[in-house]
Amino acid sequence: MDLPTQIGLDSDAPLAAGEVGKVGLAVDTCDDLHRALETIPLDEMRLATVGNCNSPWILAMFHALAESKGHDPKDMHFQIQNDPIKEYTGRGTYIFSPSVAIDISSDVTEYICKKLPKWAPQYNCTTTMRWGGASASQEVGFGIANSLCYIDAALAKGVDPVDFVPRMHLHMSSDNDLFEEVAKFRAVRRLWAKIAGEHLKTDDPRILALRTTVFTAGDKLTAQEPLNNITRTTMHVLAALLGGADNIVVPAYDEALALPTYESARIATLIKNILHDECYVGQTADPMGGSYFVESLTTQIEEKANECYRQVKDMGGAAAAIENGFYLKEMSDGMYRQFTEVESGERTLIGVNKHIRETETPIDIFKGDPEAEQRQIDRLKESRTNRDQKRTAAALAEVRRVAEAKNMGNRENIVPSFLEAVRARATVGEIFDELREVFGEYQAPNVV
């Protein structure tokens, strides 16, 4: 989804100007999603999308899409990120306060766990924390703290941990230091088993066996000599495979320049296929186990990560670490160190501070259609005109009622009201404007 959609703005909102469709799909109503996926057989594919502070709307949109195509949503295989903490710690695309966002996120988890057995309710994303300056140990420790925050919120609503935790993923980065990354993936599984077992008072292997997915380090891909990024992403994928990641997504070599072209996206996809299918990497469990260096590094990362987790736990958990600025301060300090190391040459970046070419061969990059924004706005206006206005107004009033009840301490799940609003063709901006008026908008702390 594009940025306006992610933060609950319609395409004709003043703040959306210039951003419509720029980094993803503009989706104002269910009509837009239906148009985009018209030829996709929903019952034959596994779909996934980012949906964090707007996660109940994402759930409702895909639920309604399945209904409109004659499919039972329970039979769909769908993955939703549903990780608002990511937005406060990595991207800044938040809407509400952390406590409100986590509560709404747990509504999505509750609804999926109780009604949609083939959906994955949460991908807890530490990728952007790592890209924002967190170390490997911090990525592990903070990621576990965030995961337990979500688990506690879901348990408070009556979700059985066996219905939730085995379907939850920790979505991590894979960075430049090959052996550190291999050790990190090994360490996070060991530490998770210990902390989750202690926190949830269980030895159930379904809960203790952490599932990890990876989006390799897009922040380490350079605008200079972008074809070198193919080598970088290959090493990132290698580390993830050797470390035992369950699923890997690879950004294209032109990541620092634009959205991928078809060719750059295909090359990125084939990197993991070549390593796995041709080179047989990842077809043996824990192939680095037993190496003195890797075992020692795994233990070091586990110990440091445990310290990071305890820091967050002692201050009251992930929400407190956001609101008091702890996460942002730790990440900002780490990012500053990385930048100064690159500037001084202490940290090598080929093509940036070493082996620099005076002239570069230009590459083809994706260029968006300058008329696309206006076409989307025109479709939005048409949708507003042609819907059943009374039904839409009633659905939006119900969204507000549930939000106000939540503000008074009621635990009513907000997802059903979103489902009706989407079916009534309310726009994403209209739905979230109702919530903004009830919950207000969050202002992040200043971190120096």
C-alpha positions, 0 to 999 in steps of 0.5 A: 500500500502507498503511504497515505493508505497506510496512515488512513488518508484518502487519496484526495487528502491534502497531506496525500498530495504527491504520495498517491501510488508512489511507494505502493498501491493506492487503496481508498475503497474495496473497489480499488482492491478488487480492481488490483486483484481481479485476476488473482485466484484467492483460493489458490494463493497465499497473500500477504501485505503490510498492515500495521496501524491500519490492520483492522482495515486491511483485515476487513478489506481482504475479508470483503474481497474474498466474499465478493469473489464467492470465497469463504474468508476462512479458507484463504491463506493470508498474512497480515503484519499487524505490527504497529510498534514497527511504525513508532520505531522504524518508519514514523507512519503511526496514527494513534498512541502506542496503547491504542494501537496495540489494543486495536492490533490485539482486536485483529489478533483475536478476530483472526485466531477465533474466526480465520484459522488459515490466516497468520495474525502477526509478523512482528517486524524488527527489520526497520529497527535494525535498519534504523540503527539497532545492533544485532543483539538489540534486534533480538532483545527488542524483538522478543520484548515486542512479541511478548507485548502483543502476546500479553495484549491478546491473552487479555482478550481471551486468546489461547496462546496455542492458537496465536503464538505458533502462527506469529512470526518474528520478521528480521533483517539480514545484514552485512556481517555474515557470521554475526547474522548466522549467530543472531538467527541461532541466538534468537531461537534459543533466547525465545525458547527460554524467555517465552517458556518462562513468561508463559509458563509452558514447555509446549514446543508449538510455543517455544519454536519461534518462526523467523522470516527475513527481509534482507538489509535494504538499508545496506544497498547503495545508490552508487553502483547499484549492480553491486547490490546483487552481491550484497543481497546474495550474502544476506540471503546466504546468512539467513539460509545458514541461520535457519530462517523460515522464509526470505524476502529479497529487495531488488538491486535498485532499492535505493533508487526507486521501486523495482523494475520487473527485471530487478525484482526477478533477479532478487527473487532468483537469488534465494532460488539459486542458493537453495535449489542449485547450491543446496544451502539451507537444506541441512538444519543448523549447518554452522552448529559446532563451529567454535567461532559461530557457537561463541558468537551465538552465546555472546549475542544471546547474552547481550540480547537478554540484557536488552530484553530485560532493559525493556521489561524493567521499564514496563515493556515495549509501549513504555520503551516507545513513549519514553523515547528509549527505543528511538534513542538507542537506534539513533545512537547506533545509526550515528555510529554507523554514519560516522564509521562510513564517513571516516572509512572505518566501515567499508562501503564499496563504491561509497568510501572505497573503490569509487568509480568516477563515472557510472553506467546508468541503469533503467529504473522504474518511473511512475505514471504522473497521471496515476494520482489524478485517475485515483482521485477521480475513481475515489470521487465516483465511488463516494457518489455512487454508494448507498449513503445511508448505509455508509453513514450508519456504518461509520457511526458504528465505527465511532460507537465502538471506538468511544466504547473502547475509550471508556474501557469497553473491550468490544472488538472493533473488527466487525464495525470495520467489516461493515464499513468496508462493505458499505464502501466507506473510504479508508480516510472516512473510517480513520477520521472517525477514530482520529476524532475519538483517540486523537493522533500521537506525537512522538517524543523528541530524542536528542 
